[in-house]
Amino acid sequence: MRIKKFWIAVITGLPFTLYFVFCLFFYFFQECFLFLPKKLDANFKFRFPYLYQEVNLQSSDNEAVLNNLWFKVPNSKGVVLFFHGNAGNLARWGSMAQDFCRRGFDVFIHDYRTYGKSTGSLSQENLFSDAQLCYDFIKKQYKNKKVPIIIYGRSIGTGVATYLASKNETAKLILETPYNNMKDLINTYTKLIPTELLLRFSLPSDEYIAEVKCPVYILHGTQDETVPYILGKKLAERAGKKAKFYTIQEGEHNNLATFATYQAYLDRILAK
């Protein structure tokens, strides 16, 4: 009888044990779910159609060397500080500079820790402090040129961009396929994770955007299955009158730049 009760206890308790293990795994390894970095050899040579300079910055905590690409055009109208999505590295994301360079803007694109040639380890605190380091570098480089600094975030980078814009002077904040916060984004995929307790990368753009002083421009596709369109709308609503929301009909998460409407909206935004 005791043996039977033992096995009943084991069987009935197994789902709870497995759930507990799953939650522990998510807490300690959530970087594996949220970030998909791809490393590059230190000697890797980037190839892009626009002139660029590699810039390596020592992190403020001295734990990491941060690799960045700085694209320059003659007589630039301003500089775009670009925070990319969660997959790949600068070998992929550097190509995004062309949309701004051909419109007369310099571009500074940052690779997060563990991405490409950047070293160190990921944390929300590190994402934010590294973004500030990039901003401070750019501000120093352009202090005598009196050109605007535009902060641009894409996908997961929108949380970093919004935080940075809430703490610094910037001419514009442009957000492509943003979420309002990481908790709501994860909850669109699964309700099983108690995100309030376990999420170490909350990236609450909806909190930070209230402190942003500059105009905010949000671009989102209606067919985005990675970051649902409704989350971008929620962020725009939280931003209030300082935000303009641009809908790309039929746009998905990774193809907005291929739409003529996106290019027309970008023309309009950068001309302001």
C-alpha positions as CSV (number, residue, x, y, z in Angstrom):
1,M,0.0,0.0,0.0
2,R,2.8,2.4,0.8
3,I,4.5,1.7,-2.5
4,K,1.3,2.4,-4.3
5,K,0.9,5.7,-2.5
6,F,4.5,6.6,-3.3
7,W,4.0,6.1,-7.0
8,I,0.7,8.1,-6.9
9,A,2.6,10.9,-5.3
10,V,5.3,10.8,-7.9
11,I,2.9,10.7,-10.8
12,T,0.7,13.5,-9.5
13,G,3.7,15.7,-8.6
14,L,5.6,15.2,-11.8
15,P,3.9,17.9,-13.8
16,F,4.6,20.4,-11.1
17,T,8.2,19.3,-10.9
18,L,8.6,19.6,-14.7
19,Y,7.0,23.1,-14.6
20,F,9.3,24.2,-11.9
21,V,12.4,22.9,-13.8
22,F,11.1,24.7,-16.9
23,C,10.7,28.0,-15.0
24,L,14.2,27.7,-13.6
25,F,15.6,27.0,-17.1
26,F,13.9,30.0,-18.5
27,Y,15.2,32.3,-15.7
28,F,18.8,31.3,-16.0
29,F,18.9,30.8,-19.8
30,Q,16.4,33.4,-21.1
31,E,19.2,35.0,-23.2
32,C,19.0,31.8,-25.4
33,F,15.3,32.6,-26.1
34,L,15.5,36.3,-26.6
35,F,18.9,36.8,-28.2
36,L,20.4,34.9,-31.2
37,P,23.9,36.3,-31.6
38,K,26.4,35.1,-34.2
39,K,30.1,35.4,-33.5
40,L,32.6,36.8,-36.0
41,D,36.3,36.2,-36.1
42,A,38.3,39.2,-34.9
43,N,39.9,39.4,-38.3
44,F,36.7,39.3,-40.2
45,K,36.5,42.0,-43.0
46,F,33.1,43.7,-43.5
47,R,32.1,44.6,-47.0
48,F,29.6,47.4,-47.7
49,P,29.0,49.8,-50.6
50,Y,29.4,52.9,-48.3
51,L,32.6,54.0,-46.6
52,Y,32.8,52.9,-43.0
53,Q,35.1,52.8,-40.0
54,E,35.2,50.1,-37.4
55,V,35.1,51.5,-33.9
56,N,35.9,49.4,-30.8
57,L,34.8,50.9,-27.5
58,Q,35.8,49.6,-24.0
59,S,32.7,49.1,-21.9
60,S,32.3,51.2,-18.8
61,D,32.6,48.1,-16.6
62,N,35.8,47.1,-18.4
63,E,34.2,43.6,-19.1
64,A,33.8,43.9,-22.8
65,V,35.0,45.4,-26.0
66,L,32.1,46.7,-28.1
67,N,32.4,46.5,-31.9
68,N,30.6,49.2,-34.0
69,L,30.4,50.4,-37.6
70,W,30.5,54.1,-38.4
71,F,29.3,54.9,-41.9
72,K,30.1,58.4,-43.1
73,V,28.9,60.4,-46.1
74,P,30.0,63.9,-47.3
75,N,28.3,66.8,-45.7
76,S,26.0,64.7,-43.6
77,K,22.6,66.0,-42.5
78,G,22.9,64.2,-39.2
79,V,23.8,60.9,-37.7
80,V,21.6,57.8,-37.0
81,L,22.5,55.8,-33.9
82,F,21.1,52.4,-34.9
83,F,20.2,49.5,-32.5
84,H,19.5,46.3,-34.4
85,G,17.4,43.2,-33.9
86,N,18.1,40.1,-31.9
87,A,19.7,37.8,-34.6
88,G,23.0,37.9,-36.4
89,N,25.7,40.6,-36.2
90,L,27.0,43.6,-38.0
91,A,27.8,41.6,-41.1
92,R,24.0,41.5,-41.6
93,W,22.9,44.7,-40.0
94,G,25.5,46.9,-41.6
95,S,23.5,46.7,-44.8
96,M,20.7,48.7,-43.1
97,A,23.0,51.8,-43.3
98,Q,22.2,52.2,-47.0
99,D,18.7,53.5,-46.3
100,F,20.2,56.4,-44.4
101,C,23.5,57.0,-46.2
102,R,21.7,57.5,-49.5
103,R,19.5,60.1,-47.8
104,G,22.6,62.0,-46.6
105,F,23.0,60.7,-43.1
106,D,25.9,59.1,-41.3
107,V,25.1,55.9,-39.4
108,F,26.6,54.4,-36.3
109,I,25.5,50.7,-35.7
110,H,26.3,48.9,-32.5
111,D,26.8,45.2,-32.0
112,Y,25.6,44.1,-28.5
113,R,27.8,42.0,-26.2
114,T,28.3,38.4,-27.5
115,Y,27.4,39.5,-31.1
116,G,29.9,39.6,-33.9
117,K,33.3,40.8,-32.6
118,S,31.8,42.3,-29.4
119,T,32.8,40.4,-26.2
120,G,31.4,40.2,-22.7
121,S,28.0,39.0,-21.4
122,L,24.5,40.1,-21.8
123,S,22.3,41.8,-19.2
124,Q,19.7,44.5,-19.4
125,E,22.0,46.8,-17.4
126,N,24.8,46.2,-19.9
127,L,22.5,46.8,-22.9
128,F,21.6,50.2,-21.5
129,S,25.1,51.2,-20.3
130,D,26.6,50.2,-23.7
131,A,24.0,52.2,-25.5
132,Q,24.9,55.2,-23.4
133,L,28.6,54.7,-24.2
134,C,27.8,54.8,-27.9
135,Y,25.7,57.9,-27.5
136,D,28.4,59.7,-25.6
137,F,31.0,58.7,-28.3
138,I,28.8,60.1,-31.1
139,K,27.9,63.2,-29.2
140,K,31.6,64.0,-28.7
141,Q,32.5,63.3,-32.4
142,Y,29.7,65.6,-33.7
143,K,29.8,68.3,-31.0
144,N,31.4,70.9,-33.4
145,K,29.2,70.0,-36.4
146,K,25.9,70.8,-34.9
147,V,24.1,68.0,-36.7
148,P,21.1,66.2,-35.2
149,I,21.5,62.8,-33.5
150,I,18.6,60.4,-34.4
151,I,18.1,57.2,-32.4
152,Y,16.7,54.3,-34.4
153,G,15.7,51.0,-32.9
154,R,14.6,47.8,-34.7
155,S,12.7,44.9,-33.0
156,I,14.5,44.1,-29.7
157,G,16.6,47.1,-30.2
158,T,13.6,49.4,-29.8
159,G,13.7,48.8,-26.1
160,V,17.3,49.9,-25.9
161,A,16.6,52.9,-28.2
162,T,13.6,54.1,-26.2
163,Y,15.6,53.9,-23.0
164,L,18.4,55.9,-24.5
165,A,16.1,58.5,-25.9
166,S,14.5,58.9,-22.5
167,K,17.8,59.8,-20.9
168,N,19.4,62.0,-23.5
169,E,18.8,64.8,-26.0
170,T,17.9,63.5,-29.5
171,A,16.3,65.0,-32.5
172,K,14.0,62.0,-33.3
173,L,13.3,58.5,-32.0
174,I,12.4,56.1,-34.8
175,L,11.1,52.6,-33.9
176,E,10.6,49.8,-36.4
177,T,8.5,46.8,-35.3
178,P,8.5,47.7,-31.6
179,Y,6.9,46.0,-28.6
180,N,5.5,47.9,-25.6
181,N,7.3,45.7,-23.1
182,M,8.9,42.3,-23.2
183,K,6.4,40.9,-20.7
184,D,3.5,41.5,-23.1
185,L,5.5,40.2,-26.0
186,I,6.3,36.9,-24.3
187,N,2.7,36.6,-23.2
188,T,1.6,36.6,-26.8
189,Y,3.6,33.4,-27.3
190,T,2.8,31.6,-24.0
191,K,1.0,32.4,-20.7
192,L,2.9,29.6,-18.9
193,I,5.8,31.7,-17.8
194,P,5.3,34.0,-14.7
195,T,7.1,36.8,-16.4
196,E,6.6,39.2,-13.4
197,L,8.9,36.9,-11.4
198,L,11.3,35.5,-13.9
199,L,11.9,38.1,-16.6
200,R,15.4,39.7,-16.4
201,F,15.1,41.5,-19.7
202,S,11.8,43.5,-19.1
203,L,12.7,46.3,-21.6
204,P,9.7,48.3,-20.6
205,S,9.5,50.8,-23.5
206,D,6.0,51.8,-22.4
207,E,7.6,53.2,-19.2
208,Y,10.5,54.9,-20.8
209,I,8.6,56.5,-23.6
210,A,6.8,58.8,-21.2
211,E,10.2,60.5,-20.5
212,V,11.1,60.9,-24.2
213,K,11.0,64.6,-25.2
214,C,11.6,64.4,-28.9
215,P,9.1,63.4,-31.7
216,V,8.6,59.6,-31.9
217,Y,8.0,57.8,-35.2
218,I,6.8,54.1,-35.2
219,L,6.7,51.9,-38.2
220,H,4.9,48.5,-38.0
221,G,3.6,45.9,-40.5
222,T,0.1,44.5,-40.2
223,Q,1.3,40.9,-40.8
224,D,4.1,40.9,-38.2
225,E,4.0,37.5,-36.5
226,T,7.2,38.1,-34.5
227,V,6.2,41.3,-32.7
228,P,2.4,41.7,-33.2
229,Y,1.2,44.9,-34.7
230,I,-1.0,45.5,-31.7
231,L,2.0,45.9,-29.4
232,G,3.4,48.7,-31.6
233,K,0.0,50.4,-31.4
234,K,0.0,50.1,-27.6
235,L,3.4,51.8,-27.5
236,A,2.2,54.6,-29.7
237,E,-0.9,55.1,-27.5
238,R,1.4,55.3,-24.5
239,A,3.6,57.9,-26.2
240,G,0.6,60.1,-26.8
241,K,0.7,63.2,-29.1
242,K,4.4,63.2,-29.6
243,A,4.2,59.9,-31.6
244,K,3.2,59.3,-35.2
245,F,2.3,55.7,-36.1
246,Y,2.9,54.5,-39.7
247,T,1.2,51.3,-40.8
248,I,2.8,49.1,-43.5
249,Q,-0.1,47.1,-44.9
250,E,0.9,43.4,-45.3
251,G,4.3,44.2,-43.9
252,E,6.0,41.4,-41.9
253,H,8.7,41.6,-39.3
254,N,11.8,41.4,-41.5
255,N,10.7,43.0,-44.8
256,L,9.4,46.5,-44.2
257,A,12.3,48.1,-46.1
258,T,11.1,46.4,-49.3
259,F,7.8,48.3,-49.2
260,A,7.5,51.6,-51.1
261,T,5.3,52.9,-48.3
262,Y,8.1,52.3,-45.8
263,Q,10.6,54.2,-48.0
264,A,8.1,57.0,-48.5
265,Y,7.5,57.2,-44.7
266,L,11.3,57.3,-44.0
267,D,11.7,60.1,-46.6
268,R,9.0,62.0,-44.7
269,I,10.4,61.3,-41.2
270,L,14.0,62.2,-42.1
271,A,13.0,65.4,-43.9
272,K,11.3,66.8,-40.9
